[in-house]
Amino acid sequence: MNKTLLIIDPLHSNAYFYNKMKNRNIRTIAIFSNLDNIMPFNRPGKNLFDRQICIENEDVDAVIDKIGEKIDFVLNGSDQHLNLCEKISKKITPSLSNDPQTSHYRNDKFSQQELMKKNNFNSIEQILVDMSDLEVIDFSRLSYPVFAKPSNGGGSIGIFKADDPVELKEKLESAPQIVNFDPITHYLVQEYINGDEIIIDAFSHAGNHHIGHIYTYTKSTYKNVPIYRTMSTITHREMLEKASEFTRKVLDCCLVGNGFSHIELFYVRETEQFYLIELNPRISGASGVPNIMAESVNLNTQPDMLSDFLFSGKVEDKPVSNPMGFASSVLMYNHQEVNLESMASVTQLIELSVQKLDVERAPDLTDLRKIVVLAHDQENILKRNEQNIIEMDII
């Protein structure tokens, strides 16, 4: 039986996701709120999805009338318009919908920390800064260093570290003013946690949570801004089991019942404690690379978990604690051609842009020029290739 998926504002990994659905014979309809306000890095091609619908307002009944087809699952595709997605889902697929009344728990980063604190989980101390009121805020009362990011952000846009009140105020004054669709009206300024970043990609249906891939980032610092360098699949069994357990608690706490989740945690080694950084109610980004890495070590991808559920009502069990081999990716800011022929672990090169990077400013993930995906059954070979590729980058 054919299946039809409705996805609202699919900005992240959209080409990868569409091709995965196409390969599984799932029809995809994409709704876009306002294509003019989508950043070029995220803007979908006109050939993506079986049908694209552009809407001028968020009148849910009018949107549903425009769809005019039977829908089997409604999926959120961006950080910004979850509430619209959940209102549509509540009307056309009510048994597979989250509650629109609690959308803010799933897409508002300030609310997520407050919710964790309320439910006696570790939480990150924070203040919410009104960007129109910077002159009246006493930044000297904060403990430094601090980490700052747009409250409605995504893709590392506008994030930075500040070591003192002067630097914080200066960077807030020069911060980006818009992220996809929406103006940046508020910033989160949080205590700086010195921990390992653990990333989890998951799929949920009717309150059942399936963990597909657990991985970590490495970063360097450029102009006092964290710069993403690599992603690596975690293979340590105890860490995988602990992270999975904490992730399920986060999903329940944020009242996630259905859909994709891309979750970022801190793990503090000294105390062996996890902290939620943020939950993003969508597929992971980076042009599908985290899911490509998962597939290369025989773990579940988010699209495959969704496809399994749509066709069989259940998800094939591929234990996240049992990856077959090692996988990583190198995130590059070098627009020039690189020679990877001697790299035994390289499985894929994803070219994103040939435009030269402006190295006078700190880049974010939208500035990536290419991503190199690696997989191998010997970790030492993979790590050697990874380091060789990093040395080819320009920053």
Backbone hydrogen bonds, N-H to C=O, Kabsch-Sander energy under -0.5 kcal/mol:
donor,donor_aa,acceptor,acceptor_aa,energy
3,K,25,N,-0.6
5,L,27,R,-3.4
6,L,73,F,-2.6
7,I,5,L,-0.5
7,I,29,I,-2.8
8,I,75,L,-2.5
9,D,7,I,-0.6
9,D,31,I,-3.7
11,L,9,D,-1.4
11,L,77,G,-1.7
12,H,77,G,-1.2
17,F,13,S,-2.7
18,Y,14,N,-2.6
19,N,15,A,-2.2
20,K,16,Y,-2.0
21,M,17,F,-2.4
22,K,18,Y,-2.7
23,N,19,N,-2.2
24,R,20,K,-0.9
24,R,21,M,-0.5
25,N,22,K,-1.6
26,I,21,M,-2.6
27,R,3,K,-2.5
27,R,25,N,-0.6
29,I,5,L,-2.8
30,A,51,R,-2.9
31,I,7,I,-2.4
32,F,53,I,-2.8
37,N,34,N,-1.4
38,I,35,L,-1.4
42,N,39,M,-1.5
43,R,39,M,-1.3
48,L,45,G,-1.5
50,D,28,T,-1.1
51,R,28,T,-1.1
53,I,30,A,-3.1
55,I,32,F,-2.4
60,V,58,E,-0.9
63,V,59,D,-2.3
64,I,60,V,-2.5
65,D,61,D,-2.1
66,K,62,A,-1.6
67,I,63,V,-1.6
68,G,64,I,-1.9
72,D,4,T,-2.8
73,F,4,T,-1.0
75,L,6,L,-3.2
75,L,73,F,-0.5
77,G,8,I,-2.0
85,C,81,H,-1.7
86,E,82,L,-2.8
87,K,83,N,-2.1
88,I,84,L,-2.2
89,S,85,C,-2.7
90,K,86,E,-2.1
91,K,87,K,-1.0
91,K,88,I,-0.6
92,I,88,I,-2.1
93,T,89,S,-2.7
96,L,93,T,-2.1
97,S,94,P,-1.0
102,T,99,D,-2.0
103,S,100,P,-1.3
105,Y,102,T,-1.6
106,R,103,S,-1.9
107,N,103,S,-1.1
108,D,104,H,-1.7
109,K,107,N,-0.7
109,K,151,S,-1.0
112,Q,108,D,-2.0
113,Q,109,K,-1.5
114,E,110,F,-2.0
115,L,111,S,-2.4
116,M,112,Q,-2.3
117,K,113,Q,-2.3
118,K,114,E,-2.4
119,N,115,L,-1.7
120,N,117,K,-1.7
121,F,116,M,-2.9
127,I,189,V,-2.1
129,V,127,I,-0.6
129,V,187,Y,-3.3
130,D,128,L,-0.5
131,M,129,V,-0.6
131,M,185,T,-2.6
133,D,130,D,-2.0
136,V,133,D,-1.3
137,I,134,L,-1.0
139,F,137,I,-1.2
141,R,138,D,-1.2
142,L,139,F,-1.3
146,V,162,A,-2.4
147,F,190,Q,-2.6
148,A,160,F,-2.9
149,K,188,L,-1.9
151,S,186,H,-2.3
153,G,150,P,-1.4
157,I,154,G,-1.5
159,I,156,S,-1.4
160,F,148,A,-2.1
161,K,224,N,-1.5
162,A,146,V,-2.3
168,L,164,D,-2.1
169,K,165,P,-2.4
170,E,166,V,-2.4
171,K,167,E,-2.4
172,L,168,L,-2.2
173,E,169,K,-2.2
174,S,170,E,-1.2
175,A,172,L,-1.1
179,V,182,D,-2.6
181,F,37,N,-2.1
182,D,180,N,-1.7
184,I,177,Q,-2.6
185,T,183,P,-0.9
187,Y,129,V,-2.2
188,L,149,K,-3.3
189,V,127,I,-2.4
189,V,187,Y,-0.6
190,Q,147,F,-3.4
190,Q,188,L,-0.6
191,E,125,E,-2.5
192,Y,145,P,-1.0
193,I,191,E,-0.6
194,N,192,Y,-0.5
195,G,193,I,-1.3
196,D,267,Y,-2.7
198,I,196,D,-0.6
198,I,265,L,-2.6
199,I,215,Y,-3.5
200,I,263,I,-2.7
201,D,213,H,-2.2
202,A,261,S,-2.6
203,F,210,H,-2.2
204,S,259,G,-2.2
205,H,208,N,-1.9
207,G,257,G,-2.6
208,N,205,H,-2.3
209,H,207,G,-0.6
210,H,203,F,-2.7
212,G,201,D,-2.7
212,G,210,H,-0.6
213,H,201,D,-1.2
215,Y,199,I,-2.4
216,T,232,S,-2.3
217,Y,197,E,-0.6
218,T,230,T,-1.9
220,S,227,I,-2.2
222,Y,225,V,-2.6
225,V,222,Y,-1.0
227,I,220,S,-3.7
229,R,218,T,-2.9
230,T,218,T,-1.3
231,M,329,S,-2.0
232,S,216,T,-2.4
233,T,327,A,-2.5
234,I,214,I,-2.3
237,R,235,T,-0.6
240,L,236,H,-2.4
241,E,237,R,-2.4
242,K,238,E,-2.3
243,A,239,M,-2.9
244,S,240,L,-2.1
245,E,241,E,-2.1
246,F,242,K,-2.4
247,T,243,A,-2.4
248,R,244,S,-2.1
249,K,245,E,-1.4
250,V,246,F,-2.1
251,L,247,T,-2.7
252,D,248,R,-2.1
253,C,249,K,-2.7
254,C,250,V,-2.5
255,L,252,D,-1.3
256,V,251,L,-2.9
257,G,255,L,-0.6
259,G,204,S,-2.5
261,S,202,A,-2.0
262,H,280,N,-2.8
263,I,200,I,-3.0
263,I,261,S,-0.5
264,E,278,E,-2.7
265,L,198,I,-3.0
266,F,275,Y,-2.8
267,Y,196,D,-2.4
268,V,273,Q,-2.7
269,R,267,Y,-0.8
272,E,268,V,-1.7
273,Q,268,V,-1.3
275,Y,266,F,-2.3
276,L,122,N,-0.6
277,I,264,E,-3.0
278,E,264,E,-1.5
280,N,262,H,-2.2
282,R,280,N,-2.1
288,G,285,G,-0.9
289,V,286,A,-2.0
292,I,288,G,-2.3
293,M,289,V,-3.0
294,A,290,P,-1.9
295,E,291,N,-2.2
296,S,292,I,-1.7
297,V,293,M,-0.8
297,V,294,A,-1.0
298,N,295,E,-1.6
299,L,294,A,-2.8
305,M,301,T,-2.1
306,L,302,Q,-2.2
307,S,303,P,-2.6
308,D,304,D,-2.8
309,F,305,M,-2.1
310,L,306,L,-2.5
311,F,307,S,-2.1
312,S,308,D,-2.7
313,G,308,D,-0.6
313,G,309,F,-2.0
314,K,308,D,-0.7
318,K,316,E,-0.7
322,N,319,P,-1.7
324,M,297,V,-2.6
325,G,323,P,-1.1
326,F,376,H,-2.4
328,S,374,L,-2.3
329,S,231,M,-2.2
330,V,372,V,-2.4
331,L,229,R,-3.0
331,L,329,S,-0.5
332,M,330,V,-0.6
332,M,370,K,-2.8
335,H,333,Y,-0.6
340,L,338,V,-0.7
343,M,340,L,-1.8
344,A,342,S,-0.9
346,V,343,M,-1.1
347,T,373,V,-2.9
348,Q,373,V,-1.5
350,I,371,I,-3.0
351,E,349,L,-0.7
352,L,369,R,-2.7
353,S,369,R,-1.7
359,V,357,L,-1.0
361,R,358,D,-1.1
365,L,155,G,-0.9
367,D,364,D,-2.2
368,L,365,L,-1.2
369,R,332,M,-2.9
370,K,332,M,-1.5
371,I,350,I,-2.2
372,V,330,V,-2.3
373,V,348,Q,-3.0
373,V,371,I,-0.5
374,L,328,S,-3.2
375,A,345,S,-2.8
376,H,326,F,-2.2
379,E,377,D,-0.5
382,L,378,Q,-1.8
383,K,379,E,-2.7
384,R,380,N,-1.8
385,N,381,I,-2.3
386,E,382,L,-2.5
387,Q,383,K,-2.2
388,N,384,R,-2.0
389,I,385,N,-2.0
390,I,386,E,-2.1
391,E,387,Q,-1.8
392,M,389,I,-1.5
393,D,390,I,-1.8
